[in-house]
Amino acid sequence: MTNYNALTEMYIDTPYICGILENLEDDGYDADQAEEIINDELFAIYENCENMGDVAYEIAKNYGWLDYPSADYIDFEKFGRDLDIEGTFYQLDPYTFVEILI
């Protein structure tokens, strides 16, 4: 059985991972679940994003949705709001978000 202190110590030199662990603990994930999320890389990091609208844009870009003419009609602010409501996103610093993919 793992504990959060041990996990944080293992990843002390990786600030993003420590930030993810802190948020997972705050949201009630037990340390074993958090360890699985980290070890299995069940997260996505979005850098250079100031808000969830920027995260939505990055997700659309990653999936290739911006390559279609209909991309001009995507409201990224609304899409970002929906992502925030339906997903598990944490803001790690002013320009970095992480999504937990479970």
Phi and psi restraints in degrees (range 20) as a CNS / XPLOR table:
assign (resid 1 and name C) (resid 2 and name N)
       (resid 2 and name CA) (resid 2 and name C) 1.0 -94.7 20.0 2
assign (resid 2 and name N) (resid 2 and name CA)
       (resid 2 and name C) (resid 3 and name N) 1.0 153.2 20.0 2
assign (resid 2 and name C) (resid 3 and name N)
       (resid 3 and name CA) (resid 3 and name C) 1.0 -124.2 20.0 2
assign (resid 3 and name N) (resid 3 and name CA)
       (resid 3 and name C) (resid 4 and name N) 1.0 159.8 20.0 2
assign (resid 3 and name C) (resid 4 and name N)
       (resid 4 and name CA) (resid 4 and name C) 1.0 -62.8 20.0 2
assign (resid 4 and name N) (resid 4 and name CA)
       (resid 4 and name C) (resid 5 and name N) 1.0 -34.9 20.0 2
assign (resid 4 and name C) (resid 5 and name N)
       (resid 5 and name CA) (resid 5 and name C) 1.0 -62.1 20.0 2
assign (resid 5 and name N) (resid 5 and name CA)
       (resid 5 and name C) (resid 6 and name N) 1.0 -42.4 20.0 2
assign (resid 5 and name C) (resid 6 and name N)
       (resid 6 and name CA) (resid 6 and name C) 1.0 -65.9 20.0 2
assign (resid 6 and name N) (resid 6 and name CA)
       (resid 6 and name C) (resid 7 and name N) 1.0 -41.7 20.0 2
assign (resid 6 and name C) (resid 7 and name N)
       (resid 7 and name CA) (resid 7 and name C) 1.0 -63.5 20.0 2
assign (resid 7 and name N) (resid 7 and name CA)
       (resid 7 and name C) (resid 8 and name N) 1.0 -46.1 20.0 2
assign (resid 7 and name C) (resid 8 and name N)
       (resid 8 and name CA) (resid 8 and name C) 1.0 -61.3 20.0 2
assign (resid 8 and name N) (resid 8 and name CA)
       (resid 8 and name C) (resid 9 and name N) 1.0 -39.9 20.0 2
assign (resid 8 and name C) (resid 9 and name N)
       (resid 9 and name CA) (resid 9 and name C) 1.0 -63.6 20.0 2
assign (resid 9 and name N) (resid 9 and name CA)
       (resid 9 and name C) (resid 10 and name N) 1.0 -39.0 20.0 2
assign (resid 9 and name C) (resid 10 and name N)
       (resid 10 and name CA) (resid 10 and name C) 1.0 -63.6 20.0 2
assign (resid 10 and name N) (resid 10 and name CA)
       (resid 10 and name C) (resid 11 and name N) 1.0 -34.0 20.0 2
assign (resid 10 and name C) (resid 11 and name N)
       (resid 11 and name CA) (resid 11 and name C) 1.0 -111.4 20.0 2
assign (resid 11 and name N) (resid 11 and name CA)
       (resid 11 and name C) (resid 12 and name N) 1.0 22.7 20.0 2
assign (resid 11 and name C) (resid 12 and name N)
       (resid 12 and name CA) (resid 12 and name C) 1.0 -56.5 20.0 2
assign (resid 12 and name N) (resid 12 and name CA)
       (resid 12 and name C) (resid 13 and name N) 1.0 -30.0 20.0 2
assign (resid 12 and name C) (resid 13 and name N)
       (resid 13 and name CA) (resid 13 and name C) 1.0 -88.8 20.0 2
assign (resid 13 and name N) (resid 13 and name CA)
       (resid 13 and name C) (resid 14 and name N) 1.0 6.4 20.0 2
assign (resid 13 and name C) (resid 14 and name N)
       (resid 14 and name CA) (resid 14 and name C) 1.0 -123.8 20.0 2
assign (resid 14 and name N) (resid 14 and name CA)
       (resid 14 and name C) (resid 15 and name N) 1.0 87.8 20.0 2
assign (resid 14 and name C) (resid 15 and name N)
       (resid 15 and name CA) (resid 15 and name C) 1.0 -56.5 20.0 2
assign (resid 15 and name N) (resid 15 and name CA)
       (resid 15 and name C) (resid 16 and name N) 1.0 -37.3 20.0 2
assign (resid 15 and name C) (resid 16 and name N)
       (resid 16 and name CA) (resid 16 and name C) 1.0 -62.2 20.0 2
assign (resid 16 and name N) (resid 16 and name CA)
       (resid 16 and name C) (resid 17 and name N) 1.0 -42.7 20.0 2
assign (resid 16 and name C) (resid 17 and name N)
       (resid 17 and name CA) (resid 17 and name C) 1.0 -65.1 20.0 2
assign (resid 17 and name N) (resid 17 and name CA)
       (resid 17 and name C) (resid 18 and name N) 1.0 -42.3 20.0 2
assign (resid 17 and name C) (resid 18 and name N)
       (resid 18 and name CA) (resid 18 and name C) 1.0 -61.9 20.0 2
assign (resid 18 and name N) (resid 18 and name CA)
       (resid 18 and name C) (resid 19 and name N) 1.0 -38.4 20.0 2
assign (resid 18 and name C) (resid 19 and name N)
       (resid 19 and name CA) (resid 19 and name C) 1.0 -64.8 20.0 2
assign (resid 19 and name N) (resid 19 and name CA)
       (resid 19 and name C) (resid 20 and name N) 1.0 -41.1 20.0 2
assign (resid 19 and name C) (resid 20 and name N)
       (resid 20 and name CA) (resid 20 and name C) 1.0 -62.7 20.0 2
assign (resid 20 and name N) (resid 20 and name CA)
       (resid 20 and name C) (resid 21 and name N) 1.0 -46.3 20.0 2
assign (resid 20 and name C) (resid 21 and name N)
       (resid 21 and name CA) (resid 21 and name C) 1.0 -59.5 20.0 2
assign (resid 21 and name N) (resid 21 and name CA)
       (resid 21 and name C) (resid 22 and name N) 1.0 -43.5 20.0 2
assign (resid 21 and name C) (resid 22 and name N)
       (resid 22 and name CA) (resid 22 and name C) 1.0 -60.1 20.0 2
assign (resid 22 and name N) (resid 22 and name CA)
       (resid 22 and name C) (resid 23 and name N) 1.0 -44.6 20.0 2
assign (resid 22 and name C) (resid 23 and name N)
       (resid 23 and name CA) (resid 23 and name C) 1.0 -67.8 20.0 2
assign (resid 23 and name N) (resid 23 and name CA)
       (resid 23 and name C) (resid 24 and name N) 1.0 -39.7 20.0 2
assign (resid 23 and name C) (resid 24 and name N)
       (resid 24 and name CA) (resid 24 and name C) 1.0 -62.6 20.0 2
assign (resid 24 and name N) (resid 24 and name CA)
       (resid 24 and name C) (resid 25 and name N) 1.0 -43.3 20.0 2
assign (resid 24 and name C) (resid 25 and name N)
       (resid 25 and name CA) (resid 25 and name C) 1.0 -62.4 20.0 2
assign (resid 25 and name N) (resid 25 and name CA)
       (resid 25 and name C) (resid 26 and name N) 1.0 -43.9 20.0 2
assign (resid 25 and name C) (resid 26 and name N)
       (resid 26 and name CA) (resid 26 and name C) 1.0 -61.5 20.0 2
assign (resid 26 and name N) (resid 26 and name CA)
       (resid 26 and name C) (resid 27 and name N) 1.0 -31.1 20.0 2
assign (resid 26 and name C) (resid 27 and name N)
       (resid 27 and name CA) (resid 27 and name C) 1.0 -87.8 20.0 2
assign (resid 27 and name N) (resid 27 and name CA)
       (resid 27 and name C) (resid 28 and name N) 1.0 3.3 20.0 2
assign (resid 27 and name C) (resid 28 and name N)
       (resid 28 and name CA) (resid 28 and name C) 1.0 92.5 20.0 2
assign (resid 28 and name N) (resid 28 and name CA)
       (resid 28 and name C) (resid 29 and name N) 1.0 7.3 20.0 2
assign (resid 28 and name C) (resid 29 and name N)
       (resid 29 and name CA) (resid 29 and name C) 1.0 -69.7 20.0 2
assign (resid 29 and name N) (resid 29 and name CA)
       (resid 29 and name C) (resid 30 and name N) 1.0 138.8 20.0 2
assign (resid 29 and name C) (resid 30 and name N)
       (resid 30 and name CA) (resid 30 and name C) 1.0 -79.3 20.0 2
assign (resid 30 and name N) (resid 30 and name CA)
       (resid 30 and name C) (resid 31 and name N) 1.0 165.4 20.0 2
assign (resid 30 and name C) (resid 31 and name N)
       (resid 31 and name CA) (resid 31 and name C) 1.0 -62.6 20.0 2
assign (resid 31 and name N) (resid 31 and name CA)
       (resid 31 and name C) (resid 32 and name N) 1.0 -33.9 20.0 2
assign (resid 31 and name C) (resid 32 and name N)
       (resid 32 and name CA) (resid 32 and name C) 1.0 -66.2 20.0 2
assign (resid 32 and name N) (resid 32 and name CA)
       (resid 32 and name C) (resid 33 and name N) 1.0 -40.9 20.0 2
assign (resid 32 and name C) (resid 33 and name N)
       (resid 33 and name CA) (resid 33 and name C) 1.0 -63.4 20.0 2
assign (resid 33 and name N) (resid 33 and name CA)
       (resid 33 and name C) (resid 34 and name N) 1.0 -43.9 20.0 2
assign (resid 33 and name C) (resid 34 and name N)
       (resid 34 and name CA) (resid 34 and name C) 1.0 -61.8 20.0 2
assign (resid 34 and name N) (resid 34 and name CA)
       (resid 34 and name C) (resid 35 and name N) 1.0 -41.4 20.0 2
assign (resid 34 and name C) (resid 35 and name N)
       (resid 35 and name CA) (resid 35 and name C) 1.0 -62.6 20.0 2
assign (resid 35 and name N) (resid 35 and name CA)
       (resid 35 and name C) (resid 36 and name N) 1.0 -41.3 20.0 2
assign (resid 35 and name C) (resid 36 and name N)
       (resid 36 and name CA) (resid 36 and name C) 1.0 -63.1 20.0 2
assign (resid 36 and name N) (resid 36 and name CA)
       (resid 36 and name C) (resid 37 and name N) 1.0 -43.5 20.0 2
assign (resid 36 and name C) (resid 37 and name N)
       (resid 37 and name CA) (resid 37 and name C) 1.0 -59.9 20.0 2
assign (resid 37 and name N) (resid 37 and name CA)
       (resid 37 and name C) (resid 38 and name N) 1.0 -43.9 20.0 2
assign (resid 37 and name C) (resid 38 and name N)
       (resid 38 and name CA) (resid 38 and name C) 1.0 -70.1 20.0 2
assign (resid 38 and name N) (resid 38 and name CA)
       (resid 38 and name C) (resid 39 and name N) 1.0 -51.3 20.0 2
assign (resid 38 and name C) (resid 39 and name N)
       (resid 39 and name CA) (resid 39 and name C) 1.0 -64.2 20.0 2
assign (resid 39 and name N) (resid 39 and name CA)
       (resid 39 and name C) (resid 40 and name N) 1.0 -36.5 20.0 2
assign (resid 39 and name C) (resid 40 and name N)
       (resid 40 and name CA) (resid 40 and name C) 1.0 -91.2 20.0 2
assign (resid 40 and name N) (resid 40 and name CA)
       (resid 40 and name C) (resid 41 and name N) 1.0 4.6 20.0 2
assign (resid 40 and name C) (resid 41 and name N)
       (resid 41 and name CA) (resid 41 and name C) 1.0 51.7 20.0 2
assign (resid 41 and name N) (resid 41 and name CA)
       (resid 41 and name C) (resid 42 and name N) 1.0 49.3 20.0 2
assign (resid 41 and name C) (resid 42 and name N)
       (resid 42 and name CA) (resid 42 and name C) 1.0 -89.2 20.0 2
assign (resid 42 and name N) (resid 42 and name CA)
       (resid 42 and name C) (resid 43 and name N) 1.0 50.6 20.0 2
assign (resid 42 and name C) (resid 43 and name N)
       (resid 43 and name CA) (resid 43 and name C) 1.0 -152.5 20.0 2
assign (resid 43 and name N) (resid 43 and name CA)
       (resid 43 and name C) (resid 44 and name N) 1.0 156.7 20.0 2
assign (resid 43 and name C) (resid 44 and name N)
       (resid 44 and name CA) (resid 44 and name C) 1.0 -128.9 20.0 2
assign (resid 44 and name N) (resid 44 and name CA)
       (resid 44 and name C) (resid 45 and name N) 1.0 136.0 20.0 2
assign (resid 44 and name C) (resid 45 and name N)
       (resid 45 and name CA) (resid 45 and name C) 1.0 -106.2 20.0 2
assign (resid 45 and name N) (resid 45 and name CA)
       (resid 45 and name C) (resid 46 and name N) 1.0 133.2 20.0 2
assign (resid 45 and name C) (resid 46 and name N)
       (resid 46 and name CA) (resid 46 and name C) 1.0 -117.9 20.0 2
assign (resid 46 and name N) (resid 46 and name CA)
       (resid 46 and name C) (resid 47 and name N) 1.0 111.3 20.0 2
assign (resid 46 and name C) (resid 47 and name N)
       (resid 47 and name CA) (resid 47 and name C) 1.0 -99.4 20.0 2
assign (resid 47 and name N) (resid 47 and name CA)
       (resid 47 and name C) (resid 48 and name N) 1.0 163.8 20.0 2
assign (resid 47 and name C) (resid 48 and name N)
       (resid 48 and name CA) (resid 48 and name C) 1.0 60.1 20.0 2
assign (resid 48 and name N) (resid 48 and name CA)
       (resid 48 and name C) (resid 49 and name N) 1.0 35.6 20.0 2
assign (resid 48 and name C) (resid 49 and name N)
       (resid 49 and name CA) (resid 49 and name C) 1.0 -118.6 20.0 2
assign (resid 49 and name N) (resid 49 and name CA)
       (resid 49 and name C) (resid 50 and name N) 1.0 125.3 20.0 2
assign (resid 49 and name C) (resid 50 and name N)
       (resid 50 and name CA) (resid 50 and name C) 1.0 -89.4 20.0 2
assign (resid 50 and name N) (resid 50 and name CA)
       (resid 50 and name C) (resid 51 and name N) 1.0 -20.9 20.0 2
assign (resid 50 and name C) (resid 51 and name N)
       (resid 51 and name CA) (resid 51 and name C) 1.0 -157.1 20.0 2
assign (resid 51 and name N) (resid 51 and name CA)
       (resid 51 and name C) (resid 52 and name N) 1.0 178.0 20.0 2
assign (resid 51 and name C) (resid 52 and name N)
       (resid 52 and name CA) (resid 52 and name C) 1.0 -68.8 20.0 2
assign (resid 52 and name N) (resid 52 and name CA)
       (resid 52 and name C) (resid 53 and name N) 1.0 -23.5 20.0 2
assign (resid 52 and name C) (resid 53 and name N)
       (resid 53 and name CA) (resid 53 and name C) 1.0 -62.9 20.0 2
assign (resid 53 and name N) (resid 53 and name CA)
       (resid 53 and name C) (resid 54 and name N) 1.0 -40.9 20.0 2
assign (resid 53 and name C) (resid 54 and name N)
       (resid 54 and name CA) (resid 54 and name C) 1.0 -65.3 20.0 2
assign (resid 54 and name N) (resid 54 and name CA)
       (resid 54 and name C) (resid 55 and name N) 1.0 -39.1 20.0 2
assign (resid 54 and name C) (resid 55 and name N)
       (resid 55 and name CA) (resid 55 and name C) 1.0 -62.3 20.0 2
assign (resid 55 and name N) (resid 55 and name CA)
       (resid 55 and name C) (resid 56 and name N) 1.0 -43.8 20.0 2
assign (resid 55 and name C) (resid 56 and name N)
       (resid 56 and name CA) (resid 56 and name C) 1.0 -59.3 20.0 2
assign (resid 56 and name N) (resid 56 and name CA)
       (resid 56 and name C) (resid 57 and name N) 1.0 -41.9 20.0 2
assign (resid 56 and name C) (resid 57 and name N)
       (resid 57 and name CA) (resid 57 and name C) 1.0 -60.9 20.0 2
assign (resid 57 and name N) (resid 57 and name CA)
       (resid 57 and name C) (resid 58 and name N) 1.0 -45.3 20.0 2
assign (resid 57 and name C) (resid 58 and name N)
       (resid 58 and name CA) (resid 58 and name C) 1.0 -62.6 20.0 2
assign (resid 58 and name N) (resid 58 and name CA)
       (resid 58 and name C) (resid 59 and name N) 1.0 -40.2 20.0 2
assign (resid 58 and name C) (resid 59 and name N)
       (resid 59 and name CA) (resid 59 and name C) 1.0 -64.0 20.0 2
assign (resid 59 and name N) (resid 59 and name CA)
       (resid 59 and name C) (resid 60 and name N) 1.0 -45.0 20.0 2
assign (resid 59 and name C) (resid 60 and name N)
       (resid 60 and name CA) (resid 60 and name C) 1.0 -61.2 20.0 2
assign (resid 60 and name N) (resid 60 and name CA)
       (resid 60 and name C) (resid 61 and name N) 1.0 -40.6 20.0 2
assign (resid 60 and name C) (resid 61 and name N)
       (resid 61 and name CA) (resid 61 and name C) 1.0 -64.9 20.0 2
assign (resid 61 and name N) (resid 61 and name CA)
       (resid 61 and name C) (resid 62 and name N) 1.0 -43.7 20.0 2
assign (resid 61 and name C) (resid 62 and name N)
       (resid 62 and name CA) (resid 62 and name C) 1.0 -62.9 20.0 2
assign (resid 62 and name N) (resid 62 and name CA)
       (resid 62 and name C) (resid 63 and name N) 1.0 -33.5 20.0 2
assign (resid 62 and name C) (resid 63 and name N)
       (resid 63 and name CA) (resid 63 and name C) 1.0 -87.6 20.0 2
assign (resid 63 and name N) (resid 63 and name CA)
       (resid 63 and name C) (resid 64 and name N) 1.0 -1.7 20.0 2
assign (resid 63 and name C) (resid 64 and name N)
       (resid 64 and name CA) (resid 64 and name C) 1.0 80.3 20.0 2
assign (resid 64 and name N) (resid 64 and name CA)
       (resid 64 and name C) (resid 65 and name N) 1.0 12.2 20.0 2
assign (resid 64 and name C) (resid 65 and name N)
       (resid 65 and name CA) (resid 65 and name C) 1.0 -68.3 20.0 2
assign (resid 65 and name N) (resid 65 and name CA)
       (resid 65 and name C) (resid 66 and name N) 1.0 -23.3 20.0 2
assign (resid 65 and name C) (resid 66 and name N)
       (resid 66 and name CA) (resid 66 and name C) 1.0 -74.9 20.0 2
assign (resid 66 and name N) (resid 66 and name CA)
       (resid 66 and name C) (resid 67 and name N) 1.0 -9.9 20.0 2
assign (resid 66 and name C) (resid 67 and name N)
       (resid 67 and name CA) (resid 67 and name C) 1.0 -79.8 20.0 2
assign (resid 67 and name N) (resid 67 and name CA)
       (resid 67 and name C) (resid 68 and name N) 1.0 -6.1 20.0 2
assign (resid 67 and name C) (resid 68 and name N)
       (resid 68 and name CA) (resid 68 and name C) 1.0 -103.8 20.0 2
assign (resid 68 and name N) (resid 68 and name CA)
       (resid 68 and name C) (resid 69 and name N) 1.0 145.1 20.0 2
assign (resid 68 and name C) (resid 69 and name N)
       (resid 69 and name CA) (resid 69 and name C) 1.0 -56.5 20.0 2
assign (resid 69 and name N) (resid 69 and name CA)
       (resid 69 and name C) (resid 70 and name N) 1.0 -31.4 20.0 2
assign (resid 69 and name C) (resid 70 and name N)
       (resid 70 and name CA) (resid 70 and name C) 1.0 -67.9 20.0 2
assign (resid 70 and name N) (resid 70 and name CA)
       (resid 70 and name C) (resid 71 and name N) 1.0 -11.4 20.0 2
assign (resid 70 and name C) (resid 71 and name N)
       (resid 71 and name CA) (resid 71 and name C) 1.0 -60.0 20.0 2
assign (resid 71 and name N) (resid 71 and name CA)
       (resid 71 and name C) (resid 72 and name N) 1.0 -25.5 20.0 2
assign (resid 71 and name C) (resid 72 and name N)
       (resid 72 and name CA) (resid 72 and name C) 1.0 -63.5 20.0 2
assign (resid 72 and name N) (resid 72 and name CA)
       (resid 72 and name C) (resid 73 and name N) 1.0 -17.8 20.0 2
assign (resid 72 and name C) (resid 73 and name N)
       (resid 73 and name CA) (resid 73 and name C) 1.0 -97.2 20.0 2
assign (resid 73 and name N) (resid 73 and name CA)
       (resid 73 and name C) (resid 74 and name N) 1.0 -0.3 20.0 2
assign (resid 73 and name C) (resid 74 and name N)
       (resid 74 and name CA) (resid 74 and name C) 1.0 -77.1 20.0 2
assign (resid 74 and name N) (resid 74 and name CA)
       (resid 74 and name C) (resid 75 and name N) 1.0 126.8 20.0 2
assign (resid 74 and name C) (resid 75 and name N)
       (resid 75 and name CA) (resid 75 and name C) 1.0 -93.9 20.0 2
assign (resid 75 and name N) (resid 75 and name CA)
       (resid 75 and name C) (resid 76 and name N) 1.0 98.7 20.0 2
assign (resid 75 and name C) (resid 76 and name N)
       (resid 76 and name CA) (resid 76 and name C) 1.0 -67.3 20.0 2
assign (resid 76 and name N) (resid 76 and name CA)
       (resid 76 and name C) (resid 77 and name N) 1.0 -29.3 20.0 2
assign (resid 76 and name C) (resid 77 and name N)
       (resid 77 and name CA) (resid 77 and name C) 1.0 -65.2 20.0 2
assign (resid 77 and name N) (resid 77 and name CA)
       (resid 77 and name C) (resid 78 and name N) 1.0 -44.8 20.0 2
assign (resid 77 and name C) (resid 78 and name N)
       (resid 78 and name CA) (resid 78 and name C) 1.0 -68.6 20.0 2
assign (resid 78 and name N) (resid 78 and name CA)
       (resid 78 and name C) (resid 79 and name N) 1.0 -41.0 20.0 2
assign (resid 78 and name C) (resid 79 and name N)
       (resid 79 and name CA) (resid 79 and name C) 1.0 -60.1 20.0 2
assign (resid 79 and name N) (resid 79 and name CA)
       (resid 79 and name C) (resid 80 and name N) 1.0 -43.4 20.0 2
assign (resid 79 and name C) (resid 80 and name N)
       (resid 80 and name CA) (resid 80 and name C) 1.0 -63.0 20.0 2
assign (resid 80 and name N) (resid 80 and name CA)
       (resid 80 and name C) (resid 81 and name N) 1.0 -40.1 20.0 2
assign (resid 80 and name C) (resid 81 and name N)
       (resid 81 and name CA) (resid 81 and name C) 1.0 -62.2 20.0 2
assign (resid 81 and name N) (resid 81 and name CA)
       (resid 81 and name C) (resid 82 and name N) 1.0 -43.5 20.0 2
assign (resid 81 and name C) (resid 82 and name N)
       (resid 82 and name CA) (resid 82 and name C) 1.0 -64.1 20.0 2
assign (resid 82 and name N) (resid 82 and name CA)
       (resid 82 and name C) (resid 83 and name N) 1.0 -40.4 20.0 2
assign (resid 82 and name C) (resid 83 and name N)
       (resid 83 and name CA) (resid 83 and name C) 1.0 -59.7 20.0 2
assign (resid 83 and name N) (resid 83 and name CA)
       (resid 83 and name C) (resid 84 and name N) 1.0 -43.3 20.0 2
assign (resid 83 and name C) (resid 84 and name N)
       (resid 84 and name CA) (resid 84 and name C) 1.0 -64.3 20.0 2
assign (resid 84 and name N) (resid 84 and name CA)
       (resid 84 and name C) (resid 85 and name N) 1.0 -37.3 20.0 2
assign (resid 84 and name C) (resid 85 and name N)
       (resid 85 and name CA) (resid 85 and name C) 1.0 -72.1 20.0 2
assign (resid 85 and name N) (resid 85 and name CA)
       (resid 85 and name C) (resid 86 and name N) 1.0 -42.4 20.0 2
assign (resid 85 and name C) (resid 86 and name N)
       (resid 86 and name CA) (resid 86 and name C) 1.0 -91.6 20.0 2
assign (resid 86 and name N) (resid 86 and name CA)
       (resid 86 and name C) (resid 87 and name N) 1.0 -19.4 20.0 2
assign (resid 86 and name C) (resid 87 and name N)
       (resid 87 and name CA) (resid 87 and name C) 1.0 -112.1 20.0 2
assign (resid 87 and name N) (resid 87 and name CA)
       (resid 87 and name C) (resid 88 and name N) 1.0 -175.2 20.0 2
assign (resid 87 and name C) (resid 88 and name N)
       (resid 88 and name CA) (resid 88 and name C) 1.0 -115.8 20.0 2
assign (resid 88 and name N) (resid 88 and name CA)
       (resid 88 and name C) (resid 89 and name N) 1.0 97.6 20.0 2
assign (resid 88 and name C) (resid 89 and name N)
       (resid 89 and name CA) (resid 89 and name C) 1.0 -119.8 20.0 2
assign (resid 89 and name N) (resid 89 and name CA)
       (resid 89 and name C) (resid 90 and name N) 1.0 142.1 20.0 2
assign (resid 89 and name C) (resid 90 and name N)
       (resid 90 and name CA) (resid 90 and name C) 1.0 -129.5 20.0 2
assign (resid 90 and name N) (resid 90 and name CA)
       (resid 90 and name C) (resid 91 and name N) 1.0 142.5 20.0 2
assign (resid 90 and name C) (resid 91 and name N)
       (resid 91 and name CA) (resid 91 and name C) 1.0 -94.8 20.0 2
assign (resid 91 and name N) (resid 91 and name CA)
       (resid 91 and name C) (resid 92 and name N) 1.0 116.9 20.0 2
assign (resid 91 and name C) (resid 92 and name N)
       (resid 92 and name CA) (resid 92 and name C) 1.0 -85.8 20.0 2
assign (resid 92 and name N) (resid 92 and name CA)
       (resid 92 and name C) (resid 93 and name N) 1.0 -31.8 20.0 2
assign (resid 92 and name C) (resid 93 and name N)
       (resid 93 and name CA) (resid 93 and name C) 1.0 -156.6 20.0 2
assign (resid 93 and name N) (resid 93 and name CA)
       (resid 93 and name C) (resid 94 and name N) 1.0 -179.7 20.0 2
assign (resid 93 and name C) (resid 94 and name N)
       (resid 94 and name CA) (resid 94 and name C) 1.0 -57.9 20.0 2
assign (resid 94 and name N) (resid 94 and name CA)
       (resid 94 and name C) (resid 95 and name N) 1.0 -19.5 20.0 2
assign (resid 94 and name C) (resid 95 and name N)
       (resid 95 and name CA) (resid 95 and name C) 1.0 -129.6 20.0 2
assign (resid 95 and name N) (resid 95 and name CA)
       (resid 95 and name C) (resid 96 and name N) 1.0 16.9 20.0 2
assign (resid 95 and name C) (resid 96 and name N)
       (resid 96 and name CA) (resid 96 and name C) 1.0 -136.2 20.0 2
assign (resid 96 and name N) (resid 96 and name CA)
       (resid 96 and name C) (resid 97 and name N) 1.0 126.6 20.0 2
assign (resid 96 and name C) (resid 97 and name N)
       (resid 97 and name CA) (resid 97 and name C) 1.0 -118.7 20.0 2
assign (resid 97 and name N) (resid 97 and name CA)
       (resid 97 and name C) (resid 98 and name N) 1.0 154.4 20.0 2
assign (resid 97 and name C) (resid 98 and name N)
       (resid 98 and name CA) (resid 98 and name C) 1.0 -130.3 20.0 2
assign (resid 98 and name N) (resid 98 and name CA)
       (resid 98 and name C) (resid 99 and name N) 1.0 141.6 20.0 2
assign (resid 98 and name C) (resid 99 and name N)
       (resid 99 and name CA) (resid 99 and name C) 1.0 -112.7 20.0 2
assign (resid 99 and name N) (resid 99 and name CA)
       (resid 99 and name C) (resid 100 and name N) 1.0 130.6 20.0 2
assign (resid 99 and name C) (resid 100 and name N)
       (resid 100 and name CA) (resid 100 and name C) 1.0 -89.0 20.0 2
assign (resid 100 and name N) (resid 100 and name CA)
       (resid 100 and name C) (resid 101 and name N) 1.0 125.5 20.0 2
assign (resid 100 and name C) (resid 101 and name N)
       (resid 101 and name CA) (resid 101 and name C) 1.0 -99.9 20.0 2
assign (resid 101 and name N) (resid 101 and name CA)
       (resid 101 and name C) (resid 102 and name N) 1.0 47.9 20.0 2
